[in-house]
Amino acid sequence: MTSKQVVVTDHDEQLGRLLEANDRYAAARANVTSARPGRRLAVVTCMDARIDVFAVLGLHLGDAHVIRNAGGRLTEDVLRSLALSTHFLGVDTVLMMQHTKCGLAGMHDEDLRRITGADFGFLPIDDHAAALREDIDALSRTAFLHPIKVIGGFIYDVETGVVDDVVQWQRT
Ligand SMILES: [Zn+2]
């Protein structure tokens, strides 16, 4: 397998816009010193570009860990992140938030594998509420995540901005 060399460029327009925006941001940013989420919260949600997680949930910088992937599903990598959130950074509440009009809804693994050429379990979603319950059940049974006291399951409506409170779990 050959690997392409990394080419250093200073004129990619997209990246240039990001750097310009950062100049303005760095000059005016709010500084949060603690890495521990102030609300002891981790939010697991979809990567969908329509979801402004902080605005949707009234969160501010420093309040929460936000872990995003396609579908907002429970994956090995989410478990890896939550192991660190809970054991090192004080997180005891997890919100799993899926959303309407999700690209993974109604899809099938075999089609996604064929189209992408990537041999993953893509965790497509048949029914949001059922998928949330399945993920929250697995999360609540994960032994190393015993510091988690509360798990919520929400569905965010990308058309109205309204969140539907589907599941709430508490450790007894
Ligand atoms: Zn989505």
Backbone and ligand atoms as CSV (ligand in chain L), in Angstrom:
chain,resi,resn,atom,element,x,y,z
A,1,MET,N,N,0.842,-1.202,0.000
A,1,MET,CA,C,0.000,0.000,0.000
A,1,MET,C,C,0.872,1.245,0.000
A,2,THR,N,N,0.629,2.137,-0.930
A,2,THR,CA,C,1.415,3.380,-0.950
A,2,THR,C,C,0.676,4.461,-0.160
A,3,SER,N,N,1.445,5.316,0.475
A,3,SER,CA,C,0.793,6.418,1.190
A,3,SER,C,C,1.182,7.721,0.513
A,4,LYS,N,N,0.177,8.581,0.383
A,4,LYS,CA,C,0.440,9.873,-0.233
A,4,LYS,C,C,1.138,10.767,0.773
A,5,GLN,N,N,2.016,11.589,0.254
A,5,GLN,CA,C,2.673,12.518,1.151
A,5,GLN,C,C,1.728,13.660,1.512
A,6,VAL,N,N,1.859,14.136,2.736
A,6,VAL,CA,C,1.040,15.266,3.152
A,6,VAL,C,C,1.586,16.516,2.470
A,7,VAL,N,N,0.711,17.235,1.791
A,7,VAL,CA,C,1.128,18.458,1.101
A,7,VAL,C,C,0.740,19.656,1.949
A,8,VAL,N,N,1.694,20.484,2.240
A,8,VAL,CA,C,1.400,21.683,3.018
A,8,VAL,C,C,0.930,22.770,2.062
A,9,THR,N,N,-0.248,23.301,2.339
A,9,THR,CA,C,-0.796,24.331,1.471
A,9,THR,C,C,-1.269,25.494,2.332
A,10,ASP,N,N,-1.196,26.675,1.817
A,10,ASP,CA,C,-1.668,27.819,2.608
A,10,ASP,C,C,-2.817,28.525,1.904
A,11,HIS,N,N,-3.433,27.843,0.950
A,11,HIS,CA,C,-4.482,28.558,0.228
A,11,HIS,C,C,-5.760,27.764,0.018
A,12,ASP,N,N,-6.019,26.797,0.896
A,12,ASP,CA,C,-7.328,26.158,0.814
A,12,ASP,C,C,-8.366,27.131,1.368
A,13,GLU,N,N,-9.371,27.401,0.545
A,13,GLU,CA,C,-10.330,28.456,0.916
A,13,GLU,C,C,-11.120,28.108,2.177
A,14,GLN,N,N,-11.557,26.868,2.215
A,14,GLN,CA,C,-12.340,26.426,3.373
A,14,GLN,C,C,-11.538,26.530,4.667
A,15,LEU,N,N,-10.308,26.032,4.623
A,15,LEU,CA,C,-9.470,26.069,5.822
A,15,LEU,C,C,-9.094,27.509,6.162
A,16,GLY,N,N,-8.888,28.317,5.149
A,16,GLY,CA,C,-8.559,29.725,5.370
A,16,GLY,C,C,-9.669,30.461,6.114
A,17,ARG,N,N,-10.910,30.148,5.751
A,17,ARG,CA,C,-12.042,30.785,6.448
A,17,ARG,C,C,-12.064,30.394,7.915
A,18,LEU,N,N,-11.703,29.147,8.184
A,18,LEU,CA,C,-11.690,28.693,9.578
A,18,LEU,C,C,-10.626,29.445,10.373
A,19,LEU,N,N,-9.478,29.624,9.759
A,19,LEU,CA,C,-8.385,30.313,10.455
A,19,LEU,C,C,-8.723,31.784,10.691
A,20,GLU,N,N,-9.373,32.401,9.729
A,20,GLU,CA,C,-9.774,33.808,9.898
A,20,GLU,C,C,-10.772,33.939,11.049
A,21,ALA,N,N,-11.720,33.017,11.072
A,21,ALA,CA,C,-12.718,33.048,12.144
A,21,ALA,C,C,-12.040,32.847,13.492
A,22,ASN,N,N,-11.031,32.009,13.504
A,22,ASN,CA,C,-10.347,31.763,14.768
A,22,ASN,C,C,-9.623,33.001,15.286
A,23,ASP,N,N,-9.096,33.792,14.392
A,23,ASP,CA,C,-8.446,35.042,14.826
A,23,ASP,C,C,-9.423,35.890,15.638
A,24,ARG,N,N,-10.647,35.996,15.126
A,24,ARG,CA,C,-11.665,36.805,15.817
A,24,ARG,C,C,-12.077,36.143,17.130
A,25,TYR,N,N,-12.220,34.818,17.080
A,25,TYR,CA,C,-12.649,34.080,18.273
A,25,TYR,C,C,-11.635,34.212,19.406
A,26,ALA,N,N,-10.374,33.993,19.071
A,26,ALA,CA,C,-9.328,33.985,20.102
A,26,ALA,C,C,-9.237,35.331,20.801
A,27,ALA,N,N,-9.550,36.384,20.076
A,27,ALA,CA,C,-9.451,37.722,20.652
A,27,ALA,C,C,-10.567,37.990,21.657
A,28,ALA,N,N,-11.668,37.265,21.549
A,28,ALA,CA,C,-12.857,37.610,22.348
A,28,ALA,C,C,-13.418,36.446,23.142
A,29,ARG,N,N,-12.712,35.324,23.225
A,29,ARG,CA,C,-13.325,34.107,23.767
A,29,ARG,C,C,-13.548,34.174,25.275
A,30,ALA,N,N,-14.545,33.385,25.702
A,30,ALA,CA,C,-14.765,33.160,27.119
A,30,ALA,C,C,-13.793,32.067,27.546
A,31,ASN,N,N,-13.135,32.269,28.647
A,31,ASN,CA,C,-12.143,31.288,29.086
A,31,ASN,C,C,-12.709,30.403,30.184
A,32,VAL,N,N,-12.686,29.096,29.956
A,32,VAL,CA,C,-13.107,28.137,30.979
A,32,VAL,C,C,-11.860,27.393,31.410
A,33,THR,N,N,-11.568,27.408,32.699
A,33,THR,CA,C,-10.300,26.818,33.143
A,33,THR,C,C,-10.422,25.339,33.495
A,34,SER,N,N,-11.580,24.911,34.039
A,34,SER,CA,C,-11.698,23.522,34.462
A,34,SER,C,C,-12.125,22.621,33.309
A,35,ALA,N,N,-11.485,21.458,33.207
A,35,ALA,CA,C,-11.872,20.481,32.186
A,35,ALA,C,C,-13.057,19.638,32.652
A,36,ARG,N,N,-13.427,19.771,33.933
A,36,ARG,CA,C,-14.561,18.976,34.441
A,36,ARG,C,C,-15.868,19.629,34.032
A,37,PRO,N,N,-16.747,18.904,33.342
A,37,PRO,CA,C,-18.018,19.510,32.928
A,37,PRO,C,C,-18.802,20.014,34.148
A,38,GLY,N,N,-19.110,21.315,34.165
A,38,GLY,CA,C,-19.749,21.936,35.316
A,38,GLY,C,C,-21.096,21.337,35.676
A,39,ARG,N,N,-21.811,20.795,34.700
A,39,ARG,CA,C,-23.125,20.193,34.967
A,39,ARG,C,C,-23.015,18.680,35.143
A,40,ARG,N,N,-21.819,18.156,35.213
A,40,ARG,CA,C,-21.562,16.705,35.375
A,40,ARG,C,C,-22.300,15.900,34.309
A,41,LEU,N,N,-22.347,16.444,33.102
A,41,LEU,CA,C,-23.194,15.909,32.035
A,41,LEU,C,C,-22.377,15.557,30.794
A,42,ALA,N,N,-22.754,14.438,30.174
A,42,ALA,CA,C,-22.247,14.115,28.837
A,42,ALA,C,C,-23.452,13.946,27.916
A,43,VAL,N,N,-23.407,14.571,26.758
A,43,VAL,CA,C,-24.476,14.450,25.759
A,43,VAL,C,C,-23.919,13.648,24.586
A,44,VAL,N,N,-24.627,12.577,24.229
A,44,VAL,CA,C,-24.262,11.773,23.061
A,44,VAL,C,C,-25.313,12.057,22.000
A,45,THR,N,N,-24.900,12.611,20.876
A,45,THR,CA,C,-25.896,12.945,19.858
A,45,THR,C,C,-25.321,12.769,18.460
A,46,CYS,N,N,-26.184,12.976,17.471
A,46,CYS,CA,C,-25.802,12.775,16.076
A,46,CYS,C,C,-24.905,13.918,15.588
A,47,MET,N,N,-24.115,13.610,14.573
A,47,MET,CA,C,-23.243,14.623,13.968
A,47,MET,C,C,-24.021,15.603,13.078
A,48,ASP,N,N,-25.319,15.379,12.912
A,48,ASP,CA,C,-26.144,16.174,11.994
A,48,ASP,C,C,-25.884,17.676,12.144
A,49,ALA,N,N,-25.660,18.342,11.010
A,49,ALA,CA,C,-25.275,19.758,11.000
A,49,ALA,C,C,-26.387,20.687,11.489
A,50,ARG,N,N,-27.612,20.163,11.601
A,50,ARG,CA,C,-28.724,21.019,12.033
A,50,ARG,C,C,-28.868,21.103,13.546
A,51,ILE,N,N,-28.068,20.331,14.291
A,51,ILE,CA,C,-28.244,20.304,15.746
A,51,ILE,C,C,-27.184,21.164,16.430
A,52,ASP,N,N,-27.614,22.279,17.021
A,52,ASP,CA,C,-26.740,23.127,17.828
A,52,ASP,C,C,-26.927,22.676,19.276
A,53,VAL,N,N,-26.138,21.706,19.686
A,53,VAL,CA,C,-26.377,21.007,20.958
A,53,VAL,C,C,-26.475,21.976,22.134
A,54,PHE,N,N,-25.561,22.921,22.213
A,54,PHE,CA,C,-25.541,23.835,23.353
A,54,PHE,C,C,-26.804,24.689,23.382
A,55,ALA,N,N,-27.194,25.210,22.227
A,55,ALA,CA,C,-28.384,26.066,22.172
A,55,ALA,C,C,-29.649,25.263,22.452
A,56,VAL,N,N,-29.754,24.069,21.882
A,56,VAL,CA,C,-30.962,23.244,22.050
A,56,VAL,C,C,-31.233,22.955,23.521
A,57,LEU,N,N,-30.162,22.741,24.288
A,57,LEU,CA,C,-30.323,22.286,25.670
A,57,LEU,C,C,-29.975,23.352,26.704
A,58,GLY,N,N,-29.737,24.572,26.259
A,58,GLY,CA,C,-29.436,25.652,27.204
A,58,GLY,C,C,-28.115,25.465,27.916
A,59,LEU,N,N,-27.162,24.868,27.243
A,59,LEU,CA,C,-25.848,24.620,27.848
A,59,LEU,C,C,-24.870,25.723,27.469
A,60,HIS,N,N,-23.880,25.886,28.322
A,60,HIS,CA,C,-22.820,26.860,28.050
A,60,HIS,C,C,-21.472,26.162,28.018
A,61,LEU,N,N,-20.513,26.860,27.474
A,61,LEU,CA,C,-19.143,26.347,27.425
A,61,LEU,C,C,-18.717,25.900,28.824
A,62,GLY,N,N,-18.181,24.701,28.912
A,62,GLY,CA,C,-17.728,24.193,30.209
A,62,GLY,C,C,-18.759,23.348,30.930
A,63,ASP,N,N,-19.994,23.326,30.441
A,63,ASP,CA,C,-21.058,22.594,31.132
A,63,ASP,C,C,-21.029,21.092,30.901
A,64,ALA,N,N,-20.668,20.652,29.686
A,64,ALA,CA,C,-20.919,19.252,29.315
A,64,ALA,C,C,-19.898,18.732,28.314
A,65,HIS,N,N,-19.689,17.428,28.364
A,65,HIS,CA,C,-19.010,16.756,27.261
A,65,HIS,C,C,-20.031,16.531,26.160
A,66,VAL,N,N,-19.653,16.731,24.926
A,66,VAL,CA,C,-20.534,16.434,23.801
A,66,VAL,C,C,-19.821,15.425,22.910
A,67,ILE,N,N,-20.430,14.260,22.766
A,67,ILE,CA,C,-19.841,13.162,22.006
A,67,ILE,C,C,-20.758,12.928,20.809
A,68,ARG,N,N,-20.243,13.096,19.619
A,68,ARG,CA,C,-21.115,13.021,18.439
A,68,ARG,C,C,-20.635,11.958,17.472
A,69,ASN,N,N,-21.588,11.290,16.862
A,69,ASN,CA,C,-21.285,10.354,15.777
A,69,ASN,C,C,-22.527,10.239,14.903
A,70,ALA,N,N,-22.447,9.470,13.849
A,70,ALA,CA,C,-23.600,9.293,12.964
A,70,ALA,C,C,-24.714,8.594,13.736
A,71,GLY,N,N,-25.825,9.272,13.901
A,71,GLY,CA,C,-26.982,8.694,14.576
A,71,GLY,C,C,-27.034,8.942,16.074
A,72,GLY,N,N,-25.913,9.343,16.666
A,72,GLY,CA,C,-25.876,9.486,18.120
A,72,GLY,C,C,-26.036,8.144,18.816
A,73,ARG,N,N,-25.458,7.103,18.197
A,73,ARG,CA,C,-25.617,5.741,18.721
A,73,ARG,C,C,-24.520,5.373,19.713
A,74,LEU,N,N,-24.807,4.357,20.509
A,74,LEU,CA,C,-23.841,3.859,21.482
A,74,LEU,C,C,-22.845,2.949,20.772
A,75,THR,N,N,-21.613,3.381,20.693
A,75,THR,CA,C,-20.562,2.604,20.018
A,75,THR,C,C,-19.413,2.363,21.004
A,76,GLU,N,N,-18.457,1.550,20.584
A,76,GLU,CA,C,-17.268,1.315,21.400
A,76,GLU,C,C,-16.580,2.628,21.737
A,77,ASP,N,N,-16.546,3.522,20.762
A,77,ASP,CA,C,-15.832,4.767,21.000
A,77,ASP,C,C,-16.595,5.689,21.964
A,78,VAL,N,N,-17.905,5.608,21.948
A,78,VAL,CA,C,-18.690,6.362,22.939
A,78,VAL,C,C,-18.419,5.798,24.330
A,79,LEU,N,N,-18.366,4.485,24.437
A,79,LEU,CA,C,-18.068,3.858,25.732
A,79,LEU,C,C,-16.671,4.250,26.219
A,80,ARG,N,N,-15.723,4.296,25.301
A,80,ARG,CA,C,-14.356,4.716,25.648
A,80,ARG,C,C,-14.368,6.134,26.217
A,81,SER,N,N,-15.080,7.031,25.543
A,81,SER,CA,C,-15.137,8.420,26.007
A,81,SER,C,C,-15.849,8.520,27.355
A,82,LEU,N,N,-16.951,7.786,27.509
A,82,LEU,CA,C,-17.702,7.857,28.764
A,82,LEU,C,C,-16.923,7.251,29.930
A,83,ALA,N,N,-16.087,6.266,29.654
A,83,ALA,CA,C,-15.248,5.708,30.729
A,83,ALA,C,C,-14.373,6.814,31.314
A,84,LEU,N,N,-13.855,7.665,30.450
A,84,LEU,CA,C,-12.999,8.769,30.899
A,84,LEU,C,C,-13.828,9.890,31.507
A,85,SER,N,N,-14.966,10.215,30.888
A,85,SER,CA,C,-15.865,11.250,31.421
A,85,SER,C,C,-16.245,10.954,32.863
A,86,THR,N,N,-16.614,9.702,33.103
A,86,THR,CA,C,-17.162,9.344,34.408
A,86,THR,C,C,-16.065,9.147,35.454
A,87,HIS,N,N,-14.984,8.490,35.084
A,87,HIS,CA,C,-13.977,8.141,36.090
A,87,HIS,C,C,-12.947,9.244,36.335
A,88,PHE,N,N,-12.736,10.110,35.378
A,88,PHE,CA,C,-11.733,11.172,35.561
A,88,PHE,C,C,-12.342,12.551,35.699
A,89,LEU,N,N,-13.532,12.760,35.135
A,89,LEU,CA,C,-14.010,14.143,35.006
A,89,LEU,C,C,-15.383,14.384,35.623
A,90,GLY,N,N,-15.819,13.453,36.464
A,90,GLY,CA,C,-16.978,13.715,37.318
A,90,GLY,C,C,-18.350,13.600,36.692
A,91,VAL,N,N,-18.431,13.102,35.464
A,91,VAL,CA,C,-19.747,13.010,34.813
A,91,VAL,C,C,-20.584,11.903,35.468
A,92,ASP,N,N,-21.838,12.238,35.834
A,92,ASP,CA,C,-22.746,11.229,36.395
A,92,ASP,C,C,-24.103,11.185,35.691
A,93,THR,N,N,-24.271,12.031,34.681
A,93,THR,CA,C,-25.525,12.071,33.934
A,93,THR,C,C,-25.217,12.025,32.441
A,94,VAL,N,N,-25.928,11.159,31.721
A,94,VAL,CA,C,-25.704,11.042,30.273
A,94,VAL,C,C,-27.034,11.253,29.560
A,95,LEU,N,N,-27.017,12.091,28.546
A,95,LEU,CA,C,-28.185,12.257,27.688
A,95,LEU,C,C,-27.855,11.696,26.310
A,96,MET,N,N,-28.672,10.733,25.850
A,96,MET,CA,C,-28.561,10.222,24.487
A,96,MET,C,C,-29.647,10.941,23.680
A,97,MET,N,N,-29.251,11.666,22.634
A,97,MET,CA,C,-30.248,12.437,21.885
A,97,MET,C,C,-30.187,12.127,20.386
A,98,GLN,N,N,-31.223,11.430,19.904
A,98,GLN,CA,C,-31.375,11.217,18.463
A,98,GLN,C,C,-32.253,12.338,17.910
A,99,HIS,N,N,-32.520,12.300,16.605
A,99,HIS,CA,C,-33.305,13.396,16.021
A,99,HIS,C,C,-34.106,12.921,14.816
A,100,THR,N,N,-35.128,13.700,14.518
A,100,THR,CA,C,-35.961,13.413,13.342
A,100,THR,C,C,-35.161,13.693,12.073
A,101,LYS,N,N,-35.585,13.103,10.970
A,101,LYS,CA,C,-34.947,13.286,9.658
A,101,LYS,C,C,-33.482,12.854,9.662
A,102,CYS,N,N,-33.153,11.892,10.508
A,102,CYS,CA,C,-31.761,11.425,10.595
A,102,CYS,C,C,-31.411,10.614,9.345
A,103,GLY,N,N,-30.211,10.836,8.842
A,103,GLY,CA,C,-29.757,10.127,7.650
A,103,GLY,C,C,-29.663,8.621,7.839
A,104,LEU,N,N,-29.567,8.165,9.082
A,104,LEU,CA,C,-29.458,6.722,9.336
A,104,LEU,C,C,-30.821,6.054,9.496
A,105,ALA,N,N,-31.877,6.863,9.556
A,105,ALA,CA,C,-33.212,6.291,9.745
A,105,ALA,C,C,-33.674,5.628,8.458
A,106,GLY,N,N,-34.179,4.417,8.585
A,106,GLY,CA,C,-34.716,3.692,7.435
A,106,GLY,C,C,-33.658,3.125,6.501
A,107,MET,N,N,-32.384,3.234,6.890
A,107,MET,CA,C,-31.317,2.674,6.051
A,107,MET,C,C,-31.050,1.226,6.469
A,108,HIS,N,N,-30.272,0.522,5.632
A,108,HIS,CA,C,-29.916,-0.864,5.936
A,108,HIS,C,C,-28.409,-1.039,5.817
A,109,ASP,N,N,-27.872,-1.819,6.731
A,109,ASP,CA,C,-26.426,-2.042,6.749
A,109,ASP,C,C,-25.876,-2.477,5.391
A,110,GLU,N,N,-26.599,-3.422,4.740
A,110,GLU,CA,C,-26.053,-3.947,3.479
A,110,GLU,C,C,-25.938,-2.847,2.413
A,111,ASP,N,N,-26.923,-1.945,2.368
A,111,ASP,CA,C,-26.857,-0.837,1.400
A,111,ASP,C,C,-25.737,0.125,1.759
A,112,LEU,N,N,-25.613,0.435,3.041
A,112,LEU,CA,C,-24.584,1.388,3.468
A,112,LEU,C,C,-23.186,0.829,3.199
A,113,ARG,N,N,-23.023,-0.482,3.383
A,113,ARG,CA,C,-21.724,-1.115,3.091
A,113,ARG,C,C,-21.424,-1.058,1.595
A,114,ARG,N,N,-22.462,-1.331,0.793
A,114,ARG,CA,C,-22.257,-1.337,-0.651
A,114,ARG,C,C,-21.913,0.064,-1.158
A,115,ILE,N,N,-22.651,1.071,-0.701
A,115,ILE,CA,C,-22.451,2.435,-1.193
A,115,ILE,C,C,-21.105,3.002,-0.748
A,116,THR,N,N,-20.760,2.760,0.521
A,116,THR,CA,C,-19.530,3.374,1.056
A,116,THR,C,C,-18.293,2.536,0.796
A,117,GLY,N,N,-18.472,1.228,0.600
A,117,GLY,CA,C,-17.326,0.332,0.494
A,117,GLY,C,C,-16.653,0.100,1.838
A,118,ALA,N,N,-17.295,0.551,2.907
A,118,ALA,CA,C,-16.734,0.412,4.266
A,118,ALA,C,C,-17.483,-0.689,5.004
A,119,ASP,N,N,-16.731,-1.603,5.572
A,119,ASP,CA,C,-17.329,-2.781,6.195
A,119,ASP,C,C,-17.633,-2.535,7.681
A,120,PHE,N,N,-18.558,-1.627,7.933
A,120,PHE,CA,C,-18.947,-1.324,9.309
A,120,PHE,C,C,-20.341,-1.841,9.598
A,121,GLY,N,N,-20.635,-2.008,10.887
A,121,GLY,CA,C,-22.006,-2.040,11.338
A,121,GLY,C,C,-22.376,-0.577,11.512
A,122,PHE,N,N,-23.251,-0.051,10.665
A,122,PHE,CA,C,-23.519,1.398,10.661
A,122,PHE,C,C,-24.573,1.824,11.681
A,123,LEU,N,N,-25.174,0.851,12.357
A,123,LEU,CA,C,-26.202,1.137,13.353
A,123,LEU,C,C,-27.353,1.977,12.797
A,124,PRO,N,N,-27.930,1.522,11.676
A,124,PRO,CA,C,-29.087,2.242,11.137
A,124,PRO,C,C,-30.252,2.187,12.118
A,125,ILE,N,N,-31.177,3.122,11.952
A,125,ILE,CA,C,-32.265,3.282,12.920
A,125,ILE,C,C,-33.604,2.999,12.244
A,126,ASP,N,N,-34.328,2.015,12.817
A,126,ASP,CA,C,-35.668,1.683,12.329
A,126,ASP,C,C,-36.686,2.583,12.997
A,127,ASP,N,N,-36.535,2.676,14.309
A,127,ASP,CA,C,-37.490,3.389,15.152
A,127,ASP,C,C,-36.669,4.098,16.231
A,128,HIS,N,N,-36.776,5.426,16.288
A,128,HIS,CA,C,-35.910,6.186,17.199
A,128,HIS,C,C,-36.097,5.785,18.664
A,129,ALA,N,N,-37.353,5.657,19.074
A,129,ALA,CA,C,-37.601,5.341,20.483
A,129,ALA,C,C,-37.028,3.969,20.832
A,130,ALA,N,N,-37.195,2.997,19.919
A,130,ALA,CA,C,-36.682,1.649,20.171
A,130,ALA,C,C,-35.157,1.655,20.208
A,131,ALA,N,N,-34.542,2.405,19.305
A,131,ALA,CA,C,-33.079,2.467,19.268
A,131,ALA,C,C,-32.541,3.136,20.530
A,132,LEU,N,N,-33.230,4.181,20.988
A,132,LEU,CA,C,-32.810,4.855,22.221
A,132,LEU,C,C,-32.888,3.905,23.409
A,133,ARG,N,N,-33.997,3.185,23.498
A,133,ARG,CA,C,-34.165,2.250,24.618
A,133,ARG,C,C,-33.080,1.172,24.590
A,134,GLU,N,N,-32.778,0.689,23.401
A,134,GLU,CA,C,-31.742,-0.341,23.246
A,134,GLU,C,C,-30.379,0.195,23.708
A,135,ASP,N,N,-30.027,1.407,23.248
A,135,ASP,CA,C,-28.731,1.986,23.613
A,135,ASP,C,C,-28.661,2.290,25.111
A,136,ILE,N,N,-29.758,2.794,25.672
A,136,ILE,CA,C,-29.763,3.162,27.091
A,136,ILE,C,C,-29.741,1.918,27.962
A,137,ASP,N,N,-30.397,0.877,27.508
A,137,ASP,CA,C,-30.348,-0.393,28.230
A,137,ASP,C,C,-28.904,-0.904,28.281
A,138,ALA,N,N,-28.229,-0.871,27.139
A,138,ALA,CA,C,-26.836,-1.339,27.086
A,138,ALA,C,C,-25.930,-0.446,27.936
A,139,LEU,N,N,-26.160,0.853,27.870
A,139,LEU,CA,C,-25.346,1.797,28.645
A,139,LEU,C,C,-25.521,1.550,30.142
A,140,SER,N,N,-26.758,1.368,30.563
A,140,SER,CA,C,-27.038,1.194,31.989
A,140,SER,C,C,-26.477,-0.127,32.521
A,141,ARG,N,N,-26.254,-1.087,31.624
A,141,ARG,CA,C,-25.725,-2.393,32.041
A,141,ARG,C,C,-24.210,-2.500,31.906
A,142,THR,N,N,-23.570,-1.428,31.465
A,142,THR,CA,C,-22.119,-1.474,31.285
A,142,THR,C,C,-21.444,-1.311,32.647
A,143,ALA,N,N,-20.818,-2.387,33.122
A,143,ALA,CA,C,-20.347,-2.421,34.510
A,143,ALA,C,C,-19.391,-1.282,34.830
A,144,PHE,N,N,-18.470,-0.988,33.912
A,144,PHE,CA,C,-17.463,0.038,34.245
A,144,PHE,C,C,-18.041,1.450,34.261
A,145,LEU,N,N,-19.284,1.600,33.837
A,145,LEU,CA,C,-19.912,2.931,33.884
A,145,LEU,C,C,-20.796,3.100,35.124
A,146,HIS,N,N,-20.438,2.403,36.204
A,146,HIS,CA,C,-21.239,2.505,37.436
A,146,HIS,C,C,-21.356,3.914,38.017
A,147,PRO,N,N,-20.435,4.860,37.715
A,147,PRO,CA,C,-20.666,6.222,38.254
A,147,PRO,C,C,-21.878,6.926,37.655
A,148,ILE,N,N,-22.411,6.406,36.548
A,148,ILE,CA,C,-23.568,7.072,35.941
A,148,ILE,C,C,-24.811,6.828,36.792
A,149,LYS,N,N,-25.462,7.936,37.191
A,149,LYS,CA,C,-26.656,7.836,38.037
A,149,LYS,C,C,-27.938,8.016,37.230
A,150,VAL,N,N,-27.858,8.826,36.196
A,150,VAL,CA,C,-29.066,9.158,35.421
A,150,VAL,C,C,-28.740,9.098,33.927
A,151,ILE,N,N,-29.662,8.503,33.147
A,151,ILE,CA,C,-29.533,8.526,31.684
A,151,ILE,C,C,-30.868,8.996,31.107
A,152,GLY,N,N,-30.792,9.951,30.198
A,152,GLY,CA,C,-31.997,10.414,29.513
A,152,GLY,C,C,-31.929,10.029,28.047
A,153,GLY,N,N,-33.089,9.848,27.443
A,153,GLY,CA,C,-33.172,9.592,26.005
A,153,GLY,C,C,-34.149,10.575,25.370
A,154,PHE,N,N,-33.643,11.471,24.540
A,154,PHE,CA,C,-34.468,12.497,23.897
A,154,PHE,C,C,-34.451,12.306,22.384
A,155,ILE,N,N,-35.510,12.773,21.747
A,155,ILE,CA,C,-35.514,12.895,20.281
A,155,ILE,C,C,-35.743,14.368,19.941
A,156,TYR,N,N,-34.818,14.929,19.202
A,156,TYR,CA,C,-34.889,16.339,18.815
A,156,TYR,C,C,-35.544,16.452,17.447
A,157,ASP,N,N,-36.543,17.308,17.360
A,157,ASP,CA,C,-37.231,17.533,16.085
A,157,ASP,C,C,-36.523,18.667,15.348
A,158,VAL,N,N,-35.855,18.332,14.241
A,158,VAL,CA,C,-35.051,19.344,13.534
A,158,VAL,C,C,-35.928,20.384,12.834
A,159,GLU,N,N,-37.230,20.117,12.714
A,159,GLU,CA,C,-38.108,21.086,12.058
A,159,GLU,C,C,-38.711,22.091,13.042
A,160,THR,N,N,-38.978,21.649,14.263
A,160,THR,CA,C,-39.605,22.555,15.240
A,160,THR,C,C,-38.639,23.002,16.338
A,161,GLY,N,N,-37.538,22.279,16.503
A,161,GLY,CA,C,-36.607,22.587,17.596
A,161,GLY,C,C,-37.038,22.008,18.933
A,162,VAL,N,N,-38.152,21.280,18.931
A,162,VAL,CA,C,-38.692,20.731,20.181
A,162,VAL,C,C,-38.082,19.362,20.481
A,163,VAL,N,N,-37.783,19.154,21.762
A,163,VAL,CA,C,-37.219,17.881,22.202
A,163,VAL,C,C,-38.315,17.028,22.826
A,164,ASP,N,N,-38.343,15.756,22.465
A,164,ASP,CA,C,-39.297,14.813,23.041
A,164,ASP,C,C,-38.551,13.950,24.062
A,165,ASP,N,N,-39.078,13.953,25.286
A,165,ASP,CA,C,-38.469,13.225,26.400
A,165,ASP,C,C,-38.981,11.779,26.360
A,166,VAL,N,N,-38.164,10.864,25.820
A,166,VAL,CA,C,-38.644,9.509,25.532
A,166,VAL,C,C,-38.333,8.517,26.646
A,167,VAL,N,N,-37.147,8.589,27.209
A,167,VAL,CA,C,-36.726,7.631,28.241
A,167,VAL,C,C,-36.002,8.373,29.361
A,168,GLN,N,N,-36.291,7.990,30.602
A,168,GLN,CA,C,-35.459,8.443,31.713
A,168,GLN,C,C,-35.143,7.233,32.566
A,169,TRP,N,N,-33.863,7.057,32.849
A,169,TRP,CA,C,-33.415,5.924,33.662
A,169,TRP,C,C,-32.636,6.462,34.856
A,170,GLN,N,N,-32.839,5.874,36.018
A,170,GLN,CA,C,-32.055,6.240,37.197
A,170,GLN,C,C,-31.535,4.989,37.857
A,171,ARG,N,N,-30.278,5.043,38.309
A,171,ARG,CA,C,-29.725,3.891,39.012
A,171,ARG,C,C,-30.372,3.807,40.395
A,172,THR,N,N,-30.833,2.622,40.755
A,172,THR,CA,C,-31.501,2.472,42.065
A,172,THR,C,C,-30.583,1.797,43.058
L,1,ZN,ZN,ZN,-28.642,12.013,12.433
